[in-house]
């Protein structure tokens, strides 16, 4: 009887962060497609979708965000521990939220989608900035609540002038370089 050894690349996590409407979800969609073309099928942990499950009545205050992002990072870490690659699609306005995931997941890439606030406000597909201006929200990152950009992101994507496809290819190249080095 012969045994067959199946080689599966180690799982990894990519956290795509940036202001609301910076282009995170557009990049994540392109990244997911590029990875699928490479035979890799990542789980996407999108913050709005997870919030409906983990915090159905979110307050978006610091204690709630601390808890939510800690839980989100833990879900991602559990998936990676089981061999499932993960893409986090989440603003995570504090560096500590992303650092928690980086500390828990050995193969971790932080991608910063850097778009000027004025561009994000002009896009505003979910009406987040409008609600902030109208006083219907007091916790919009970049306006009422601070956003801490990564100090040393693995990749910086310029969401206002770079195509999602070319940015996704740069992210995959950085991921390959990082995971092959470990």
C-alpha positions in Angstrom: 0.0 0.0 0.0 1.4 3.4 -1.0 0.8 6.5 1.0 0.2 9.8 -0.8 1.5 12.9 0.8 -0.6 15.9 0.0 1.1 19.2 0.1 -1.0 22.1 1.1 0.5 25.6 1.5 0.3 26.9 5.0 -2.7 29.2 5.7 -2.2 32.9 6.1 -4.2 36.0 6.9 -4.4 39.3 5.0 -5.9 42.3 6.9 -7.1 45.0 4.5 -7.5 48.2 6.4 -8.3 51.8 5.5 -10.9 54.5 6.0 -14.5 53.6 5.2 -15.0 53.9 1.4 -11.3 53.8 0.8 -11.6 50.9 -1.6 -11.1 48.0 0.8 -13.9 45.8 -0.4 -13.1 46.4 -4.0 -9.5 45.3 -3.4 -10.7 42.3 -1.4 -12.9 41.2 -4.3 -9.9 41.5 -6.7 -7.6 39.8 -4.3 -10.0 36.9 -3.7 -10.3 36.4 -7.5 -6.6 36.4 -8.0 -6.1 33.9 -5.2 -8.8 31.7 -6.6 -7.0 31.7 -9.9 -4.0 30.4 -8.0 -6.1 27.6 -6.5 -6.4 29.2 -3.1 -9.9 29.7 -1.7 -9.8 32.2 1.2 -12.5 32.9 3.7 -13.4 36.6 3.7 -14.2 38.0 7.1 -16.1 41.2 6.3 -16.7 43.4 9.3 -20.3 44.5 8.5 -21.4 40.9 7.9 -19.7 39.7 11.1 -21.2 42.6 13.1 -24.7 41.4 12.3 -23.8 38.1 14.0 -21.5 39.2 16.8 -23.0 42.6 17.7 -26.5 42.8 16.2 -27.0 46.2 17.9 -23.6 47.8 17.6 -22.8 51.0 19.4 -19.5 51.5 17.7 -18.0 52.9 20.9 -14.5 51.9 22.0 -15.5 49.0 24.4 -17.8 47.5 21.8 -15.1 47.9 19.1 -12.4 46.4 21.4 -14.6 43.3 21.9 -15.7 43.0 18.2 -12.2 43.2 16.7 -10.8 40.8 19.3 -13.5 38.3 18.4 -13.0 38.9 14.7 -9.2 38.3 15.0 -9.9 35.2 17.0 -12.2 33.8 14.3 -9.6 34.5 11.7 -6.9 32.8 13.8 -9.1 29.7 14.3 -9.6 29.5 10.6 -5.9 29.9 9.8 -5.1 27.3 12.5 -7.4 24.9 10.6 -5.6 25.6 7.3 -8.1 28.1 5.9 -6.6 31.3 4.4 -8.3 34.4 5.6 -8.8 37.9 4.3 -10.1 40.5 6.8 -12.1 43.3 5.2 -12.3 45.7 8.1 -11.5 49.3 8.9 -10.3 48.4 12.4 -9.6 52.0 13.2 -7.0 51.3 16.0 -3.6 49.7 15.3 -4.1 47.6 18.4 -7.0 45.7 16.8 -4.8 44.7 13.8 -1.8 44.1 16.0 -3.9 41.6 18.0 -4.5 39.5 14.9 -0.8 39.9 13.8 0.3 38.6 17.2 -2.0 35.6 17.0 -1.5 34.6 13.3 2.1 33.7 12.2 1.6 34.3 8.4 0.0 37.8 8.5 0.0 40.6 6.0 -1.3 44.1 6.7 -2.5 46.0 3.6 -3.3 49.7 4.0 -5.7 51.1 1.4 -4.6 54.8 1.5 -7.3 57.1 0.0 -7.7 60.8 0.9 -10.6 61.5 3.2 -12.2 63.7 0.6 -12.3 60.8 -1.9 -13.8 58.5 0.7 -16.5 61.1 1.6 -17.3 61.6 -2.1 -17.8 57.8 -2.6 -19.7 57.0 0.6 -21.6 54.0 -0.7 -23.1 53.1 2.7 -23.9 56.7 3.7 -21.5 56.6 6.7 -20.1 60.0 6.2 -23.5 61.5 5.4 -24.8 60.1 8.7 -21.8 61.6 10.5 -22.4 65.1 9.0 -26.1 64.9 9.8 -25.4 63.9 13.5 -26.9 60.5 13.1 -23.6 58.9 13.9 -20.9 60.1 16.3 -18.3 57.4 15.6 -17.2 57.7 12.0 -13.5 56.9 11.6 -11.7 59.8 10.1 -14.3 62.3 11.2 -15.5 61.9 14.8 -13.3 59.0 15.7 -9.7 58.7 14.9 -8.2 56.3 12.4 -4.7 55.1 13.0 -3.1 54.1 9.8 -0.6 51.2 10.0 3.0 52.3 11.0 4.6 49.7 8.8 2.1 48.0 6.5 3.3 45.2 4.3 1.7 46.8 1.3 0.2 50.3 0.7 -2.5 50.5 -2.0 -3.5 53.9 -3.3 -7.3 53.4 -3.5 -7.9 56.5 -5.4 -5.5 55.9 -8.3 -4.5 52.2 -8.5 -6.5 49.5 -10.2 -7.7 46.8 -7.8 -6.2 44.1 -10.1 -2.7 45.6 -10.1 -3.0 46.2 -6.3 -4.1 42.6 -5.8 -1.1 41.3 -7.7 1.2 43.4 -5.6 -0.4 42.0 -2.4 0.0 38.4 -3.7 3.7 39.1 -4.5 4.2 40.4 -1.0 2.4 37.5 0.5 4.5 35.1 -1.6 7.7 36.8 -0.5 6.7 36.8 3.2 5.3 33.2 3.3 8.3 31.8 1.4 10.6 33.4 3.8 9.1 31.6 6.8 
